[in-house]
Amino acid sequence: MKAIVIKRFGPADVFEEMELPTPQVGVQQVLVKVEATAVNPLDFKLRRGDLPGFTHDFPAVLHSDFAGTLVEVGPGVSDLKVGDRVYGCAGGVRGRQGALAEYMVADAALVARQPSRISATEAATLPLVAITAWEGLIDRVEIRPGQRVLVHAGTGGVGHVAAQLAKWRGAQVFTTVSSEKKAELSRLYGADVTINYREQSVAAYVQSCTQGEGFDVVVDTVGGEVLQNSLEATKVGGHVITTLAMGNLDITQAWARKLSLHCVNMSWPMASGVGMEHHGFILREVARLVDEGLLSPLLDPQRFSFSEVNLAHSHAEAGAALGKVSISRA
């Protein structure tokens, strides 16, 4: 089969095409003919070599998210069949071949039937971000109706899904954005109130949105200074969900304000093999929400083909995208 690989860590132009053997299906596994994938920060960080503990031997086939059609089902798989259109987040880390290839083997536990009302390209943009948002808001915080939830980067990958999940659970949803265009878009994807973080200080929007009390839940998808701001924006005894708790952090405010800090790393089940079944459950629930019209993926207007993986990475890495960067064969 044809695959797009990296033979060393490097910039976006490090990708090259090569022929690899079509992978063999094992017990509790499926073989997917890949139709689409998406670019996540995880993907370009792995390409650069930022996360050596999650990479595998060269030549490495990257990308975790995929959508496609099942062409073979291994022993022990009973709930999926050949011909099913599926999606998932199942490779690209620690020896698991990723989606930048014609075919991909995946553990069946990490795969679900894709939502029927959207395309493969759209479905491929959902798994990583939807699982991340679900693990934080629903598994960890168990978000409740009436809570005030602040989601940073409301038009980002995790952000636009988190806003919609919070809205589905009955919360009042606030998002941070950097422009009026993003504000309008964020309101279409779950936000009740948008906050231009370039125009308001944390103290100012905490006062105007919560009368100075702070938000019940804050979702940090950026890390660094934004995580520090999140601690300040959360009410006493509230919850902070972070997807990027890296580097040197001062959590004094978390201690002083009795906050619960939830660190979400959705790639761990892929890397460790532990907890994979729950990811399959989340994907089935997400597909149901999409088909019921309660959740929609936000795709960047600029679309890329598999031969343009380098351009897709450059676009995503530059932070220029609105929503998710998609890659498809169509």
Protein Blocks (a to p, Z undefined) as FASTA:
>chain_A
ZZdddfbdcdfklpccdddddddddehiacdddfbdcddfklmmmmnopammlgccdddd
ehjbdcdddfbdcehiakbcehiacdddfehiehiacfkbfbdcddfklgccddfkbcfk
lmmmmmmmmmmmmmmmmmmnopaehiacddehklbmklmmmmmmmmmnopacddddfbfk
lmmmmmmnopabdcdfklpcfklmmmmmnnonopfbdcdfkgpjlmmmmmmmpcehiacd
dfblghjddfklmmmnopacddddfklmmmnopoklmmmmmmmmmmmmmmnopaccdddf
bdcdfklmmmmmmmmmnopaghjadddfZZ
